[in-house]
Amino acid sequence: MDELTHPRTVSRQLANARKYWLGYGAQTQRRSSYLLYRSGVADAQLNGVMSFDGGRVADRLQEIEQTLTGVPWLWWVGPDSDDRTATDLIRHGYREVGSMPVMAILLDSVRSAPTSARLEIRHVTDAAALDEWVRCYTTAFGIQAAGDEIARLESVRTGTPDTFIRYSGYLDGQIVGTAALFATDDVAGIYVVSTLEEFRGRGIGTALTAAALRAGHHMGLTTGTLQASSMGVPVYERMGFREVARYRLLMKS
């Protein structure tokens, strides 16, 4: 067992992920035997249950489903949930719709890749830049929810300027990619890494991720963490990331 896979380090990474996604709980955030967030925006990743340690799912299921009714949502089942959670959910009519690896890297070993010398990386510091940042990543991710709804949601997200930093990448004055650093629990959490389809394959996502990781390193952090899409896994592996845990994603059938 090395530092990245040590249970203490993995636990901090999962805590970072929970806090990031719970930051979208603009309408509801409940804390008891489970952690739930509801943004109210019609996108499944922006509403859901992040962890569950309440024993039998049946004891809490009605309460959780009532809270999340009216929006699409995900149940994230990871190592920080009760071992029986996924099995119980499937028994109650849920289906597994995917999985998301938790990947980690030591910040002093980040490997960059060649990218366009014209790429300019800027911090998002005002409302206009935030709107542009949201439009870029919702387009890149194919998110159908209204961009202005998500921009309002992003504007009230929890986090302070020194723990939550957004990055935009520009080519010839046009925004082409995004990333964010969420620095909590002694780890550098990387989120919202996106590149517009027509600009992919140029190392833009890698450059934005590396910029956020470098900022975490300058803060004195030693570990970077993210939850990777299937498209992102090979990119992050080339940077030196390794899988240390995995979330199973479930939805009601």
N, C-alpha and C positions, 0 to 999 in steps of 0.2 A: 504494500500500500504506500503510495507517495502522497505528497502534500495536496495535490489536486483532488485525489479520490478519498482523502481522509474524511470520515463522517463529519468532523467539525467544520471542515471547509465546505463540503457539500451542503451542510445545514445552513451555512451563511448564504450560499448562493440561492437556495430555495427561499430563504427569508427575503432576500433582495427581490426575487421574482414576485413573491406575494405582495410586498409593499408596492411594487410598480403597478401591478394590475389592480390592486385595491384602490390605487389612486384614481381610477376611473369610476369610483363609486359616488358619482355626483348626486344620484337620487337615493341610493341605499347602500349601507355598508353594515353588515351585522357581524357580531363577534360573540360566539358562544362555543359550541362544539364544532363550528365550521366557520370559514371566512368566505363571505359572499360580497360581490360588488355588482351594482346595477347602474349603468350610465344612462339608460333610457334611449340610447342610440341604437338603431336597427342594424347592428353588426354583432355577430356571435362572440367575437373575441372581446368585445367591450362590455360584456355582461357574463357573470358566471360564478361558479364556486371554485375557489382556489385550493382549499384543503378541507379535509373532513376527519375529525378524530372522535366522532360521537358514538362509535360502536355501530349499531344497526342503522342502516340507511332508512329503513321504514319508519323509524321513530321521528325523523326530521324531514322526510321527503315532502309531505304535504305543505309544510311551512315554507320550505325552500321554493317549491314550484309556484306557490301563490305569490311569493315575493318577486319572482322573475317572470310571471305571466305577462304577456304582451310584447316581449322582446325575444329575439333569438339569443341563445346563450349556450355556454360550454361548461361542462364539469371537468376540471383538471384533476386527474388522479395521479399523484406522484408519490415519492417516498415519504412525504410529510402527511399523507392520508392513512387512515386505518387500512390494514392489509386486505380487508374484506370488501372495501368500497366498490371497486370495479365489478366484482362478481355480483354483489347485491344490486347494483344499478342495472346490470344486464337482466337480472331476474325480474326487475320492475319495469322492463320495457325500454331500457336505454340501449343504444348501439354505439360501438366504438367507431368514430369517424376519422381517426388519425392518431398520430403520436408526434411528440415533439421532444427531441433530445435536448438535454441541458448540457452545454459544452463549456469547457473552462480552459484557461491558459494562464501561465505565469507571466506577469507583465514585463519582466525583463527578458523574455524570449520571443516577443512578437516578431513575426516575419512579415515584411511588407512585400508588395508586388509592384512591377512597373505600372505607372498610370500616366495619363496625359499631363504634360507639364503645364497645360493651360488650366487645369482644374484648380479652382479657388475654393477653399473651405472657410465658411464664415459661421460665427455663432448667431443664433436666432435671438434677437434682443428687443424686438418691438412687435406690435400687433400685425403690421403689414407683412413682416417677415414670417410671422407665425402662420398667417393665412396662406402664404406661398408654400411654406413647409408642409402644411397639411394637404394642400392641393396636390403637391408632388407625391407624397407617400400614398394618399388614397388612390390616385391614378395608377401608381406603380403596383399597388397591391390589388387593384380591381375592386376596391370597396365601393359599394353602391349607395351607402348612406350619404345624406347631404353633407357636403364639405363644411358648410357654415355651422351645422350642428356639432361636428367634430372639432372645429376650430374653437367654438365656445367651450366645449368640454376640455380641450387642451389648455385653454387659458385659465381654467380654475383647478387644474391638476395640483395635487399635493406635491411638495418639494420646494427647495429653496434654490436660489441661483448658483450656490456653490455645490449642491448635490445633484441637481438635475439640469443638464446642459444639452441643448439641441444644436445640431450641426446641419448646415446646408452646403451642398456642393454645386458649384456653378462652372459651366463652360461657356465662354464668350458672353457672359451676362445672363445666361439662362440657367435656372435651377434644374438639376438633373438627378439629384440624389439627396438622401437624408440619413441621419443617424441621431442617436441620443445616448448620453451617459447618465446613469442613475447610480450615484455613489452612496451606498448604505451598507451597513453590516460588514464593513471592512472589505468589500469587494466592489469592483467596477462593473456594474450591470450595463450591457449594451442592448439597445432596443431600437426599433423603427429603422432598421437598415434597409434602404430601398434605393433602386435605380430605375429611372424610366426605361421602358422596354427598348426604345431605339438607341439607348446609350449603354446597354449592357455589354459585357465582355471587354471593357476598357479598364477594369481595376478600380472603378469609382467606389463601389461598395466597400472594397478592401481598404481604400484610402480613407474613407470616412470612418470605418471601424477602427483603423489604426490610430487616427487622430483622437478618437474618444478614449482608446486604451492608453495612449501616451498621456493624456490629461489625467487619467486615473493613476498612472504611475507617478506623475509629478505630485499628486496629492499624498503619496506615500503608501498607496495600496499595492498589494502584491499579486492579486488574483483578478482576472477578468472572467465574466460569465455572460452567457446568452442562451436563449432558447431558439433553436435553428429550424428554419423551414427545410424541406427536402432540397430545394434549390440552393439554399445557403450552405448546407453541410460541407460539400467539397471545397467551397471557397474558404470556409473557416478552418478546415483541416489543413489546407495549404498554408494558412497563417500560423499553424501550430496548435489550434484548439483540439481538445479531446472530449469525447462524450464521458460524462461522469454520472448521469442519471437520466431519467426519461419520464415525461408526462404522457399518460394515456388520455385522449380527449374523447368525451362521450356526450351524446345528445339524446333527447327523447325521440323515440321512433315515431 
